[in-house]
Each structure stands twice: as C-alpha cells, then as structure tokens.
C-alpha cells in the first residue's frame, strides 16, 4: 500500500518518485517519531524504490523484488494489481537485476523485527521509552483513566479523581456526593437554598444506569481513513489523527454506535446508545464502557471480559450489549468453514459469558444479545466498485482487493469477501444458526441479576433507511477494508436498536429524568467527556 501511495503521489503531482516520498514524509506528524522514521526509511530504501518505479514497475513487482513481499513455496502468487504484460518471472528477474547490488535487499530480509535494523534501533528505543512513561491500560485492564487513548476515556468514562480508586463512573454516589464527585457524573455538592445534595435532589429514584458493550472490531469502530491511502486526497491535514489512532489500535470507540460521545464526523446527527441514555437521564453522564477488541469472538471473549468494571454491591445497574457479530464465522483461511464456530461451541461460550455477567452485574441490569448479520451485502454492493487504491487509474476493484487479502490469508472474512457464491451462502447460513442460538438462549435462560433479550442485526433495514435519505448501500461500508460498517452505518444501527428497545422493552432504558433541565442549568456540560 505504501509503495502504491508513493507511485500515485508522483502521478497526481507530476513529480518524481523521490519527490513523492519526501512529500509523503512531510505529511506525517512529528509525534511518535513518525516523520523522522519516514525520512530514515526513505534514505535507506528510497533509491531502489525510485529506480523501480521510474522503470514503470508496479507496487507488486517492487515489493517482491525488495523482499517486502514473499511468495512461499507451494503458495499462489499474491498480487493486488493486474499482472505485467510480460511474464511475472521475467518482470521480477528484470527488476532484480536493476537492484542487484543494493543494500536494501540485505536489510529487507535480515529480520522480521524492524527494530533490529541498525538505522531504526535508536528510534525504536525512544518509542519504547514513551510507552513506558504512559500509564498503559490494555484490553484486560478495568481501570478508568484521565488519558484518552491506550484504553483510556475513549473506551470508558473519564476518571475524575485518579488518586481515589473508589471514585469512578457508574458507582452509586457516596453520601449523595455532598462533598465530592464519587461517580464522576459531574453532579455533586449541596444546594445552598435548602441544604439538599444535588445528587439526591436530581438523581434519586431516576433509575441511573450505564451501558457496556462486549464487542469486536465493529463495536470498537475499526476505521482506516481513506485519505491515508488516497493520493488525490492527501494533504498536510490527512495524518493529524494518526498517533491517536495507533494508540487506540486503529479503533475509534469515541465515535462508535454504542459508546460514542464526540460529535459525529459523518455529517449525520451523532446518537450513540450512550448519548441516547445520557439525554434520557443526565445522571448517566460518563457511564459507558466499550470492551470491544479487534478479532474478538464468543471463543476468546473470556480473555478480556475481566476488564469489565461493575461492582454488584457498589455500582448502578447496567445495560450490556453482547455483539460478537462477525469473527465466529469470519476468518482468513483458504477454507474458512472448518474454522467457523459450531452452534454447540457457541452455546457453551455464550453461557459462560452470561454466568460471568451474573456474578459481576448489579441486580436490575439488562443484557441484550445481538445477532449476526447476513454479510452477503458486502460482495453484492462492492465487488465491482474501485477500491481507494484503484480509483486513480481504475485498476483495482474490491473483487481484486478481496482476492489479494484472501491469498495472503489476512482477509477479515474470506467467507463473505469471496467471489464464491456457495461459500458466501454457507457463511450466512452459519451466521443464521448462531443468531438462532442467541435467540433461543434469550427465550429460555433466566438469571436473577439481569433480564435477557435478543435483537436481530438487521442491516437490510439500515440500508433501506439510508436509501430513503438518498444514499447508496456501498456508502455504509468502510472503504479501505471493504468490510466493517462505517460511522454512518453504526449511528443508524444504534438508532434502530434504541427505537426497538424503547418500543418493546422500555424498562431497559429507565425513566426520563424530569430534572435534566435543572442539571444542565446548574452543572452545564457536567465536566464534559
């Protein structure tokens, strides 16, 4: 992808490959030594990349020549662009002769660990020292933070008193927060007119509750901005958010459909489930937890569900959304079907999760099991469209992009991102079986601490709503990976969930707080997010 961007930048700006590489480096931010690293890499690998691009070699040939890409024995040749007019073997040999005596070949195959390369060792040491100085919180941490990324308040409500471990979002107020804000909702102190604590006056009996998402990369809102790889859109502003994105695992939970709290960048009104709950009752301020993880499924959720922060005795009830919507049927294997979760294994793991929730959630909580989608809409709406890397020269469709990822066995979902109609149908059938199992669990299982509900993942309904607004279905899918629902889709899905719950099970959402105007009058934005 990087070599493709270099090649296309030269084309867009009618410049040399050398100038386009320097241009790309100039766009990168100083933070995390991204700009410095780029310039070092350019000085090391640049001469050979320039030589090959100037000879009209495409990114596939360049990367295989310099050993950035390898064709393993017995494996198919993985290529993103159409093959050269001459045979692949001839093109590769011709390119290798051009860079035969290059030190780049030595570096590129010397080690799989980039930090072992001599010209990057110092930068890697400095990056590690930064990581060590930040109070890192991984997906297994149940701590709240005043820091946004590294599993900080982008993921769960911001800590208002980092020195007091008993002050955190979602807890029941300590002595009605007359003297300090123990639950971080920005409501505390005593009304001088009558001596009644504001928390007691505005929140007592209002049925406060938080929202907790147990999700995968879709729930975390995995997103690679298209301007990062689209040469015609690239500018000095393109990468300003790259450092934050890297420290959030390329996820954007602060803009997600479940726990988003920032203004939407999509142009539609941002209404995450958390914001819906907050608007219904301002006492719910900051009470959100996004416990999603890229690659999560029913089978590995136990590895990070322990990061859930809810004390059955000290905290408010919670609405938990169980949304493992893809990875039980999605994998990058050449034959993905044997790796799909069976209904029996799925049932066993979901029940383990529910038993864990029962032992950790306060009485009066609610759990919503969210079904899996029918992902055939991906191929149906994208396969003949151009991927961002192919838009400039009309040379890479999503069909080619999907094939490339599957060849590398790194496809997020080979079952649905495939030209094989039968495989797509098999994947959808397994997703339907697993959704049926969730529906059965919701109908038959009972837990004393929470009610259990089931909701379909109805993407067809979302597409219909979007089309009624004048949009096209493909506009609801992340353009770079061609797989995840984008910000618009996540907001529409959240609105749909809210409307259905409000209609069918209004007790899940709690009452609308009549004191919301007074809370806003006295506490403004309640300290923000």
N, C-alpha and C positions, 0 to 999 in steps of 0.2 A: 504493500500500500504506500509506504514512504517513497519508494522509487517511482511509483506511478505518479504521486503528487509532484515530485521533482520534475518529471518529464512533462507533466501537464502545465506546471507553473511556467516553464520555459516557453511552452506553446502559447499560453494566454498572454504573456508579457513580451513575446517575440524576443526572448533573451537566450543566452547560453545556459547549459546545464549548470555551469559554475555559478552564474548569477542567480539562478533559481534556487540552488541550495543555500546560498547566502541569504536570499530573500526569506526562505522558509525559517532559517535560524533567527532572523531579525524579528519574525513574528512571535517567537516563543517568549514567555515571560522569564524574568531573572530568577524567580522563586524556584527552590529545589534544584538550582543549577541547571535548569532545562536548556537555557540559551547557551551557557558555557559548554555543556555536554554536546549540544548540537554542533557547535563550531569545532570541537575536538574531533568528533566523528567525521565531519566534512573534511578536515585536514587529513585524516587517516584513509578514509575510503573514497573520498571525493574524486581524486584523479582517475581511478578506474571506472567509476560510475559515469563520469564525464566522457571518458573515452568511448564507452559502450553506447551511451545514449546518443552521442554525436554520430555514431555509426548506424543509427536507426535501429538499435536493438531494443526490444520492448522490455517491460519490467520482469516478465517471466525469464527471459534469456539472461538479463543482468543478474538476477538473484541466484539462478542456478550456476552461472559462471563463477560468481564470487562466493559460492558455497553458503550463501544465506539460506537457500532452499536446497533440499536434497531429494533425489529420487532413490528410495530404498530398494534394494534388490527384491524383485518379485512384485513390487508395487507399481500401480499405474502412475503415469506422469501427471502431476497436478499442475494445471496451468489456468490462469484467470482469463487471459486474452486469447484470441484466435491464434493458432499455431502459425509460425513463419511459413511463407510460401515455399521456401526450400525445406528440406527435411530437418526435423528437430536436431538430430545428431550432427548434421553438417553445420547448422547455425551455432550450436553450442561449441563445437570444435573451433570454428572460426573466431568466436568471441574469446575463447580461452587462449588462443594464440596471441590475441591482442594484449592480453594482460599476463602473459606467461611468467614474467619475472617480477610480478607485483608482490609487495609485502602484504597487501590486503588478503591474499589467499592464505597466508600464514596465520594472520590474526583471526580471520573469519572461521577457520576450522580448528583453532587452537584449544578452545574450551567452550562448554555450554554456559559457563558462568561469565557474564560480561564483565564483572568486577575483577576478574583475573587478568584482563587485558591491561598492559602496563600504562596506557595512556588514559585509562578510566579509573585506575585504582584509587588515586587521591580524591577524585570527585565522589566515588562510592563511600570512602571513609567519611567524608564531610556529610553526606546524606544520612549515613547511619548515626552520626553524632546528633543530627537534628531529630531523628526518630527517637533516640534515647532520651532527649531532653523534653519530649512532649508526653504528657500522661496518656499513653496509648490505651484505648479501650477496644478490644476486638469483639467479635460477634458472641463470645461467651461471657462477656462482662455484663453485670447487672447494675453498674454504677451510672449515675447521672453526671453530667458534665456542663461546665460553662464554656466549653470549646466546641465549635460547630461540627467539625469532621472527625475522622478517626473514631467513628461510632459515638460521637458526641450528640449535641442537641439537634442536629439534622435528623437523628434517629429516634430520640426520645426527649421529652420535655426538658428544658434548660434548668439546671440546678441553680437555686437562688442562694444557697449557703453551702459552699463547698467544704467548709470546715465542720459542718454538722451533718453527720451521716443519717440523722433522723429527720432531716428536712429534705423533702423530695416531692415531686409532683405525684398526685394520686393518693396521698395518705389522708386519713381523717384528721381534721385540724386538732392540734394540741391546745387544750383550754381555749377553744374557739379563736386561736391566733390573736389573742388580745394584745400580745407584746411582740410577736414576730411571726413571719410568714412560714409556717411549718410545712405547708403543702404547695408552696411556690405558685399559687394561682393569682398572686398579686392583690389579694383581699386580706387585709389584716388591720389591727388597731381597734380603737373604741370610738364610737360616735359620741362626741362631746355633748351633744344635746340631751341624750338620755343614758349614757354610760353603757350601752349595749354593744358588745363586739360586732364589728361589721360582718364577720364571717357568720356569726349566729343569726344576725338580722337578715342577711341576704341569701344565705345558703342552707340554713337548717330546714330540713324537710323538702328540699328541692331535688332530691334524688340524684346527686352528682355521680358521675361515672366516667371512666376513661375508655380509650379504645386501644386495643392491642392487635397487631397484625402478625400472624405466623405465615410468612410467605417466601416466595422465591425471587428470582431476578425481576419478574414483572411487578411484584409487590414493592420491591425496593426501587423500582423505576430505573432499570438499566438503560443508559442512553449515551450514545456517542454522537455529539453534534455533527451534522453533515458538513458544516463549514470547516471542520478539522481535516477533511479529506477531499473537499471540492475546490479545486484550484481557482475556479472563476469566482468563488465567494470569499476567498481567503484574504485577510487583511490583518492589520496590527491588533484589531479587536477580537479576532477569531479565537485566540487561545487564552484569554484573560482568566477563564474559569478552569483551565487545565489542572493547576496544582490542587485545587479543592476537589475536583473530580477524581484525581488519582488517589487522594487520601480518603475518598468515600467509595473506593472500589468501582469507579465508573457508574455508581448509582446516585440517584437524586431523590432520596426519600422526602426531602423538604418540599418537593413538587409532586409527590405521588398522590394517587387517588384515595388512599386510606389515611395517611397521616400528614399530607402536605399542609404547610401553613404559610408559605410565601405566596405572593401574587403570581398567578399563572403567567407563563411566558407564551402561552399558546394563542392568546387573543380571545379565548372564551373565559367566562367567569369561573374563577377557581373555587370549587366547592368540594373539598375532600370530605370524607366521612368525619374526620376530626373537626374540621371547620363547621360542618353541619351541627355536630354535638355542641361545640363551643357557642355557636349562635343561639342554640336552643337553651343553653344554660351556661352563663359566663363563669359559673363556679367550676366548670370543667377545664378552665384555662391551663394549658401546657400538659394536660394529662393524656399523652399519647406515647406509644412505644411501637416502633417498626422493627420487628425482629426477623426481618427477611434477610436472605442470603443467596447470592448467586449460586446456582446449582442445587438449591435445596429441594428435597422431596420428602415424601412420607417416610422414606427409608433412612434418611440421615438427619431428620429434624431433632432427634434426641441429642445430637451433638451440640446444639446451640439453644435449645429451648430453656436450658438452665439460666440463660441471661434474662429470662422473664422476671420482672421486678413487681411482685404483688404479695403483700403480707395478708393472709386471711383474717387476721385479727386487727391490724392497724390501718388497713387501706380501704378505699372505696371500692364498690363492685366495678367490674369491667365488662366491656363488650369485646369479645375475642373473635376475630375473623381468621378461620383456618383456610388458607388459599394456596395450596400446593397445586398450581394449575397446569404444570407442564412436564416437570422432569421425571414423573413416574412413567411417562410414555415417550419422552424425548431423550435421545442420546445421539451421539455422532457415529455410532458403529456402522460398519458396512451392512450388517444385517441387524437392524435395531430391535426386531420383535422379541428375540430371546431375552434381551436385557430389560424389557418393559416389566413394570411391577405387576404381578398377578393380583387378581381380586382378593385372594386369600391372604397374601402377604400384606396387601394394602389394608385390609380389615384389621389385621393384627397390630400394625403400626399405628393406625389411627386410634385404636382403642388404648394403646399405650400412652399416646399423647393426651387423650381425654382424661385418663386416670391421673396423669401428672397435673393437668389443669385443675382437676377436682381437689387435689391436695394443696394447691397454691392460690386458688382464686377465692376471694371473699364470697360469702353467701349472698345470693341475689344477683350474681353475674349471669351473663348470657354468652353462648358460643354459637357462631354461625358457620356451618360447613359449606364452603363454596365449591361448586362443581368444576369440572374440567371443560374447556371449550372444545368445539369441533374445529380444529386448526386448518381444515381444507381451504378456508378463506385466504390463507397466505398464498398458496400456489395460484388459486383462481384469480386473485386480484393483482399479483405482482410478476408472475413468471415472464411475461413478455414486455415488461417495462424496463427502462435502463436504470441500473444501479448508479449512485452518485459518481463512482469511478468511471462509469461508461457513458455519462451524459455528454461530455465534451466532444467525444469522437464517435458516439453511437456504436460502441464496440463491446460493451459488457452489459448483458441483461441479467435479471435476477436468476433466470434459468442457469446461466453460466456461473454466476456467483454461488448459487446453491450447490452446483456440481463441484466447484472448486473446494468449498468447505467440506463437503462430504468426502471428496477424495483425500483431503488432509485428515479426515476423521475428527474434525473440530466443529462440525455443524451443531448448532444449538438444538436442532430437531430434524434429523435426517428423515424421520418418518413422515413429516408433513412438508418439509422443504425438498421435495423429490419429484422428479418427472414421472415416477412410477405410480400410476393411479391406484393400483391394487394396494401398494404399501401405504398410501395416504388413507385409503379406506380402512385398512387394518388398524392403523394408528387411531383413527377416530372411533372405531368400534371398541378398542381397549379403553379409551378415554370415557366413552359412554358407560362401559361396565364399571369403571371406578367411580364415576359420578353416581351410578345406581347404588353402589355400596355405601357411599356417603348418605344418600337419601334414606336407605334402609336403617343405617345407624341412628340418624336423627329421629326416625319414626319409632324405633324400638328400644333404644338405650336411655336410661334415666340416671341422672347424677344429682345428689342433694344440693350441691353448691351452685349449680347453674342449669338454666334451661338450654335445650339443644334444638337448633333449627337447620334447615337446608335451603340453599338458594342455587338455582341454575346459573351458570356462566353463559349468559345469552348475548353473544357478540353479534348475532344477526339483528337483534333489537337495536343495539348500539349503532350498527351500520345504517339501519333504517332511519333512525333519528338524525344521523349525520347527513344522510342524503336529503332528508326533508329540509335541512338548512342549506342545501345546495352543494354539499361536499361529495367527494368520491371515496369509496371504501379504502383504496390504497393509501389515502391520506391519514388513516388511523394507525398505520404500522410504522415502526422505526425505520427510516430509510437506509441507515448504514448496515444494520444487521439483518433487516428484512424479516424480523421475527417477533420482536416484542411489541405490545401495544404502546403507542406513544402517549404523550401527555394529554392530548385531546381525548383519546380513547379512554384513558384512565379516569379522567374527570367525568366523562359520560357514563362509564361503568359505575362510578361512585354515586352519581345522581340516581341511577337506576336502582342500585342497592338500597339507597336511602328511601326512595319512594315506595319500594316493595315492603321494606320493614315497617315503615310508617303506616302503611295500609293494612298489613297482615298482623304484625306483632308490635303495636305502638309501645307496649310496656318495656320493650328492649331499650328504647331511646330515652326513657324518663320523661318527666313533665317539662313543659316550657316554663322557665323561671320568670315570674312576673316582675322580679326585681332587676332584670337585666338593664333597663334604662338607668336606674339608680347606681348600679355597679359602674356603668360607663361614666356617669356624671362624677362619681367620687374618685374612681381609680383610673379613668382614661383607658389606655391600652393595656392596663394591668401589668406593666413592665415589659410588654412586647413578648416576642418569642425568642 
